[in-house]
């Protein structure tokens, strides 16, 4: 599993959540990503965080269930498309 690729995707998801109605979830991702960037993080803890990221995507309350707010319906649909794309990528990278 390539942690730098996972972090690249997480870094794309964070502003979507922060700017469009879910700052609490963005803050959680920021904190977990900071831990993964710590070179002293034990490998077992890194795997736990990656597993948390994997579980974050599907299911009730997961990334795929979130609705992002925007100035109009068209933009909201576009934001949702981006979130779904990044969510799918995160899910695949953390298998």
C-alpha positions in Angstrom: 0.0 0.0 0.0 1.4 3.3 -1.1 0.9 5.8 1.8 1.9 8.8 -0.2 -0.8 8.0 -2.8 -3.4 7.6 0.0 -2.3 11.0 1.4 -2.6 12.6 -2.0 -6.2 11.5 -2.3 -7.0 12.4 1.3 -5.5 15.9 0.6 -8.0 16.2 -2.2 -11.0 15.2 -0.1 -10.2 17.5 2.9 -11.0 20.8 1.1 -14.2 19.3 -0.4 -15.4 18.4 3.0 -14.1 21.6 4.8 -15.5 24.0 2.3 -18.8 22.3 1.6 -20.6 21.5 4.8 -18.5 18.9 6.7 -15.6 20.7 8.5 -15.7 18.2 11.3 -15.0 15.3 9.0 -12.3 17.4 7.3 -10.6 18.1 10.6 -10.7 14.4 11.4 -9.0 13.6 8.1 -6.4 16.3 8.7 -5.5 14.8 12.1 -5.2 11.3 10.7 -3.2 12.4 7.7 -0.8 14.3 10.1 -0.2 11.1 12.0 0.5 9.2 8.8 3.1 11.8 7.8 4.9 11.3 11.1 8.1 9.3 10.4 8.0 8.0 14.0 4.6 6.5 13.7 4.7 2.8 14.5 3.8 0.7 11.4 1.0 -1.0 13.2 -0.6 2.4 13.9 -0.2 3.4 10.3 -2.1 0.2 9.2 -4.8 1.0 11.7 -5.3 4.5 10.2 -5.3 3.1 6.7 -8.0 0.6 7.7 -10.0 3.5 9.2 -9.7 5.3 5.9 -10.9 2.2 4.1 -14.0 1.9 6.4 -14.7 5.6 6.0 -15.8 5.3 2.4 -18.8 3.0 2.3 -21.7 2.5 4.7 -24.1 4.7 6.5 -22.5 8.1 7.2 -19.5 7.3 5.0 -18.1 9.5 2.3 -20.5 8.1 -0.3 -23.5 9.2 1.9 -22.3 12.8 2.3 -24.0 15.7 0.5 -21.7 18.6 -0.2 -23.3 22.1 -0.2 -22.8 24.5 -3.0 -24.3 27.7 -4.4 -26.6 25.7 -6.7 -27.8 22.2 -7.6 -25.5 21.9 -10.6 -22.4 22.6 -8.5 -23.5 20.3 -5.7 -23.8 17.5 -8.2 -20.3 18.3 -9.5 -18.9 18.3 -6.0 -20.6 15.0 -5.3 -19.0 13.5 -8.4 -15.5 14.6 -7.3 -16.1 13.2 -3.8 -17.3 9.9 -5.2 -14.2 9.8 -7.5 -11.8 10.4 -4.7 -13.8 8.1 -2.3 -13.5 5.3 -4.9 -9.8 5.9 -5.2 -9.3 6.0 -1.5 -11.2 2.8 -1.1 -9.1 1.0 -3.8 -5.8 2.3 -2.4 -6.6 1.1 1.1 -7.6 -2.4 0.3 
